[in-house]
């Protein structure tokens, strides 16, 4: 090292940068730079230029920071637990001489560095790496280090993704198929859709699916969706309405749709059978009994008899409840006629009570309903005869159920053979029951 500095200096000293840097940083600890500087004019000249440049820059700089103020800022920042703010030092605007000196220094340093780099052994542009050397990074990329997560380099696309950092729940695998939308969501989207094709599909589903929990869920969803109800009402207003829309509206069981169906059947009575047939296979349909009773006013009395017979067991209790609560005599008489068509023994207590009501027409309808009961229930009617107010009506009903039990209370000697045959025939219609009641009133062993 020392021998290098003692060599004679060439035209361009190879140690120029090292000597200048050693003296600019302070007095060098080694004596070799000092000895070299004494005998090298290039280093003496460049060191003098560098020192003059430092002096020029120092003369153009502004006043230094206040150390006491900076210390106070640092103390306050440390107490507050925040990073210490840097003190603001006013900078003097450099003049033209300072800009010229900076440009000269920059050009000088660039020339010195370039000359030193060119004179070093093996200097100049580096040779391109061989094929073996260039292949190293590629091989390294194929074999990850142990510190890297394996999930980042797996080529298989079926690897699970990293957990979601927001809520900590694992994400779905890339190849895992998207979950099928639930039937409830599909039904809800279909019900709320306004497209004509979706509406046709909805009406078709309502018209074809009558039984089962899925069909009931579909009807309930439509019933709870007001837009779907309005669109069904709009479909009923078409002239003529489509068969699918008519059946779908009859099966939903919404009060507004029932009112629209009543208005439609009032104008077109031929649609009553379609509406009633649509409600027949349903297990649970809100307002079905009331709608059938209202439809009875638009057709012949016995037109809907078969539909009332096929209703479930809860229909009898519903008819009794409607008859007790309604204030309309017409609706009450329809309930009594429907009970006659059903021939359900669970209605006997209500009919025995209603046969003594103030209205003769309703009492006659109640007796007509009792006359259609099976013969097995004749004892119940016979036991109720002594307590009945209108015994002739109850006796006529008993003749229709079981003539032999009713014959005990008739003076058969006063009846003609034609009258006896008439009473034995049973299965009275309402007018025939009224005739039978008159015969029983004149020929019975008791008086009303």
Residue, then its C-alpha position, 0 to 999 in steps of 0.5 A: x500500500x505504501x509503495x503505491x503512494x511513493x511511486x512517481x506520479x504519471x500524467x494522470x495520478x491513479x490515486x487522485x480520488x483517494x488522496x483528495x477524499x482522505x484530506x477532505x474528510x480530515x487529517x489522514x491517519x496514515x502518512x502515506x497520503x501525506x507523502x504522496x501529496x508532497x510529490x504529486x502535483x495533480x493531487x495538490x491541484x485537485x485538493x486545492x480546488x476541492x478546498x476552495x469549493x468547500x469554502x465557497x459553498x460554506x460562504x453561501x450557506x445561511x446561519x446554522x440551527x439553534x442547538x438549544x431550540x432543537x434540543x427542546x424540540x427533541x425533548x418534547x417529542x420524546x415525551x409525547x412519544x412521537x417522532x422528533x420534528x426536524x428543525x427548520x433551517x432557513x436556506x439562503x438562495x444560492x447566487x450565480x457564483x454558487x451555481x457555477x461552482x457546483x457545476x464545476x465540482x460536478x464535472x470534476x468529480x465525474x471526470x475523476x471517477x470515469x478515469x479511475x474506472x477505465x484504468x482499473x484492471x478488468x475495467x470497462x463493460x463487463x462480459x456477458x454471462x455464460x449460459x450456465x451462469x445465466x441459467x442460475x436465476x431460472x433454476x432458483x425460481x423453480x426451487x423456492x427457498x424454505x422461507x417462502x410460503x408453498x401456497x405462492x408457488x404451487x402450479x396446481x390451480x386447485x390449491x386453497x386460497x389464503x384466508x381473508x384477512x378482513x374477517x379471518x374466514x377461509x375463502x372458497x377453493x378456486x376449483x370448488x364450484x360456486x354453490x347452487x343458489x337456494x330454491x327460495x332465492x330462485x323462487x324469490x327472484x322469479x316472483x319479483x322479475x318483471x320479464x314476460x318470460x319469467x311471468x309465464x314460467x311463474x304462472x306455469x309453475x303455479x298452475x302445474x304444481x299443486x301438492x307438496x311442500x315446494x308448491x306450498x312454499x311457492x304459493x306462499x312466496x307469491x302471496x307475500x309479494x305485492x308486485x307479483x299479486x298486482x301482475x297476476x291481477x293485471x293478467x286477469x284483466x286481459x280479454x280473455x284471461x289466459x288459462x294459466x293466469x286464471x288457475x295461478x290466481x285461484x291457487x295463490x289465495x290472496x284477498x285481492x286476487x279472490x275479489x278479481x276472480x269474483x268480478x271475472x266470474x260474474x261477467x263470465x260464469x263459464x269460468x266458475x268450474x275452472x276456478x273451483x277445479x283449480x282449488x280442489x287439489x290444494x291441502x291449504x289455501x286461505x279463503x278457499x271456503x269463502x270464495x266457493x261460497x261467493x261463487x255459489x251466488x253466480x251459478x246453480x245451487x248444486x253446481x259446486x256440490x261436488x267441490x264442497x264434498x271433496x274439501x278437507x275435514x277442516x272445511x266443516x268447522x270453517x263453514x260453521x264458523x262463517x255461519x255463526x259470525x256472518x251478518x248476511x242471511x244469504x251467506x248463512x244459507x249458503x253455508x247450510x247448503x254446503x253442510x248438506x253437501x258435505x254430510x259431515x256428522x261433526x256439524x250435527x250440534x250446530x244444525x240441531x241448534x240452528x233448526x230452532x232459529x227465528x228464521x224459517x228459511x234458515x231452519x229449513x236449510x238446517x233440516x235439509x242438511x240433517x236429512x242428508x246424514x248417513x243412517x247411522x246418525x238417526x239415533x242422535x236425531x231421534x233423541x233430540x226430537x222431544x227438545x226441539x221447538x220445530x219438531x215437524x222439521x226435525x221429524x221430516x229430516x229423520x224421515x230422510x235419514x231413517x224412516x223406520x225410526x221416524x215412523x214411531x212418531x207418525x200416525x201412519x193410519x192417517x197417511x195415504x200410500x202415496x204419502x208414505x212412499x214419499x216419506x220413505x223415499x228420503x233424499x229430499x230437496x229443500x222444496x220436498x223437505x218443506x212438503x215432508x215437514x207439512x205432512x209430519x206436522x199434520x200426521x205426527x203424534x205430537x204438536x209443534 
